[in-house]
Amino acid sequence: MKKQLLLLLALITFIVGHAQEFKTVTYFANDSLKLQMDVFIPKTKSSQKLPLLVHVHGGGFSGGDRKWDHAVVKKASEEGFVAASISYTLYMKDKNFSCGGVLPEKIKAIQIAANQMQQAVIYFLKNQNVYNIDPEKVFISGSSAGAETILHAAFWKPEMMSMYPDKLPAGFKYAGIISGSGAIMDINLITAKNLVPVMMFHGSCDVTVPYGTAAHHYCDPGTPGWLMLFGSHSIYEHIIKLKGSVKLVTFCGGGHEYSGELFNKDPQQVVNFMKDVLKGEKQQSHSIIATGKECAKYADYDFCK
């Protein structure tokens, strides 16, 4: 009986301790919508304003959960960041987000997610004194659909980011972006004027979100869901030409299963990137990691051979 009581007390202690790791708050609500996020606060108090990381989970805009990538936001909070993992409208739920889908619907899914992520950032800016946040040190990150969300949120034209009444302050720019297996619809959206430091990681053989430049899911041009995407390697080369700060990690032979690799298995790399950005360090690096896998369908890159 005593042993059972001790086990019960240990379980309660674990549950309470785990629950206190983060606080769930509503970051946006209107008559028809309520969006929440899990917010991790550094345990060590600071007299200085803190950097912020807002993270967006993947799931093809049809599934997924904000708890999927808790590892990276938890790690960030342990190292002095206010960090949050958000939920957003899964617009493509019960819809086709692949080759048989409807192109305007696919674009709308990205737009909704990007605008809602922006509302999470606006929530923090409005409450910057509550959370002790530095508004000039706001990072955004995401995996897969979440990566497409943050890339478009950062680089889309203002009219695409105006779905809700509240807007970011004039001249606002993110401190940096971390994308796991992401892509953007138009590489020319990224300019020397709006460029910010970017870190990306991606499997070189990803057939869901292309690593280079190709159609989403490698769909044939005649399919209704055909959508051209510029993936991590194409974005990397573009930013290099713009003389920007960019870091790419390539998992040679890897597919879309690597979309959350660093967020969940090595979040320290992500935190180190953000800290380097805050120090003002410019990066132009490409790390190549062997996975022991080979491309099953599409040709690999020479540097992976």
N, C-alpha and C positions, 0 to 999 in steps of 0.2 A: 504494500500500500504506500509506504514511504517512497519507494522507488518510482512508483507511478506518479505520485504527487510532484516529485522532483522533475520528472520528464514533462509533466504538464506545465509546470512553472517555466521550464526552459523553452518550451514551445511558445508560450505566451510572450516571453521575453523576446524571442526571435521575431515573432509576428509584429509586436509593437515596434521593435527596433527597425524592422524592414519598412513598416508603414511610415515611419518618421524620416525615411531617406528623402522623400519628396512630398510635395503638396499638390493636389489636383485643383486647378482653378479654371474658371470659365473665362476665356479670353475674348469671346465674341458671342453676342446674342441679339436676335431680333425676333419678330413675331413668329417666324417659322424655323429658326435655326439656333442651335446652341452648340458651341465648339469649346472643347476643353484641352488642357495640356497638363503634363506632369512637370513641375518646376523643382529643380534641385538647387539648393542654396549652400554655398560654402559654409562649413561648420566654424571655420576660423573667421572671426570678425576682422574687418579691415576699415581703416580710416580713409582709404583711397577708393575712388569709384571703380567698380568692377566691370570687366568685359562680360559680354553676353554671347551665348551660343543658342540658336534656335534650330532644332532638328526636325526633319520631315521623313517619316517612314516610307517604305516602298509598298508594292502590292498591286501594281498595274492600275491604279486609280479605282480598283474594284474591291480590294481587300486590304488586309494588313492591320497593324495595331501600333499605337504610339509606344507601347512597351517593348517592341521588337528590338530597338536599338538603345535601350536604357544604358547599356554599358558605356557608350561614348559620352552621354550627358552626365552620367554619374562620375566618370573619370574627370571630365572637365570641371565639375563642381569641386572635386577633391583638390584640384589645382588652382582654385581661385576664381573660377568662372561661375556666374549665374547661368544655369543651363536648363533648357526645356525641350521636351519631346511633345509634338502637337498631334492632335487628331484633326482631320479635315474631311470635307464631303467626298465620299467615294462615288463619284458621279458615274463611273462606268460599271458599277455593280449590276449584274444581270445583263450587261451589254457586251458586245464584241469589241475588244480593244486591239484585235489583231488585223489580219489582212481582209477579213470579211466585214469589218466594222465600217462605220460612217466617219469620213475624215473630219467634218466640222465638229462632230461629237468628241472625237479624240482631242482636238485642239481646245474645245470648251472645257474638257476635264482638266487639262493642264492649266488653263486660265483660272478656273475656279480654285484649284489648289494653291496656285501662286498668289492669288489675291487674298485667300484666307491665311496663308502663311504671313503675308504682309500685315494682316490685321493682328497677328500674334506679336509681331515686332512693334506695331503701333501701341498695343496694350502695354508693353514694357516701357516704351518711351513716355507714355502718359504716366506711368507709375515708376519712373526712374528713381525718384527719391525713396520710394518704399523699398525697392530692391537694391538701391545704392549702385545703379548702373551708369556707366559712361556711354553716352549715346554715340560717341565716335568710335566705339570698340565693339560693334555688333557683328557677329559672324553668323552665317547660315550654312547648314549642311543637310544632306539627304542622300538616300540610297535608292537607285532605280527610279521609280516614279517620283520619289522624293527629290532625287537629284535633278530630274527634268523640271520639277517644280521650282527649285531654288535658282537654277540657271536662268530660267525665264523670268523669275521674279526680279533678278538682279539686272537683266539686260533688255527686257522687253520695253517697247515704247510706252510712254505714260498712259495712253488711251487703253492699252490692254490691261493696265493695272489700276483701273478706276471703277471696279464693280461695286464698291461700297463707299459711303460718304466720307469716311475718315481717310486721309492721305498721309503719306510720309512727309516730313518737313522738306521744303524746297532745298535742293542741293544735297539731300541725304545720300550717302553711299555706304554700302556695307564695308566693313573692315576686311573681310575675306570670305571665301566660299570653299566648301569641301564637298566634292561630288563623288559618289560611289556608283560607277557604271551609269553615268548620266549622258545626256546629249541635248543639243539645242536645235531648233528647227531652221534657223538661219544664222550661219556663222558671222555674217556681216552685222548682226545685232551687237556683237562685241567690238567696241571701238577703242581707240586710244583715249577718248574722252571719258567713257564710262568704265574703263577697265579697273578691276580691283585684283588683289592677289588671289590666285586660284590653286587649290590642291585637288588632284583627281586620282582615282585608282579604278582599274578596269581590267577585265579579262580580254586578251587579244582575240579570242575566238567567240566572243559573245554574239549569238545570233538573235537575241531579243532586242537589245539596244546596241547598235553597232559601235564598235571600238573606233572605227575610222568614219568614213562617209558612206552611208548606204541607207536603204529604206528601212524603216522600223519593221522588225521581224523579217527583214530581207524579202518583203512582199514584192510581187511582180507589179510593174507599173499599171497594169490594167485592173488591178483589184480596187474595190471601193475604199479600202482603208489604207491605201498607199500614202506614206508620209516620209519624206526625206529627212534624215537626221544627221547631224554632225556630232560624232562621239568624242570621247576623251582625247584620243590621239590627234584628231583634226583640230580640236580646240587648243591643245598644247602647241601645235605647230603655228596656229594663228596668233596666239599670244606671244610666242617667241618672235614672230615677225613684227609685232607691235612693241617689242622690247619691254614686255610686261614681266611681272613676277608670277612664275608658274612652276608647280611641282607635279610630276606624273609618276605614278607607280603602275607598272604593267605586269600583270600576272600572265606570263606566256603560256598559251594553250588553254587558259581558263575561260570559262563561259560566264553566263549571267549569275552563276552561283557565288561569284566573288563580289557582288554588289554591296554586301555589308561587311566584307572581310576585315577591313581596318577598324570600322566602327565597333565591331564586336570582339575581334581577336587581338587587335593591337591599337586600342584607342590612344595610347601614348603618342603614336606618330601624329595623330590628328592634333592633339594638344600641343605637341612640340611645334608643329607648323604654325598654329595660332600664336604661340608665344614668340616665335621668330618674326612673324608679321608685326606684332606689337613692339618688338625691338627695332623695327625699321629695316630688317634684313631682306634684301631682294633675293629671290630664288629663281633659278632656271635649271632644274634638274630632272632627270628621267632615270628612275630605278627600274631595273628589269629583273623580275623574279621568276625562276623556273618552277613549274607546277608538276612536271612529269607527264603532262597531258599534251595531246595534239589536236589540231582542228579537224573535226570530223567532216565538215562540209565546205568551209571556205578557206582560202589560202592564208597562211600565217605570214607575219612580217619577217623580213630578213634578220632583224636583230634578235628574233626569238629562235633562230635556227642554230 
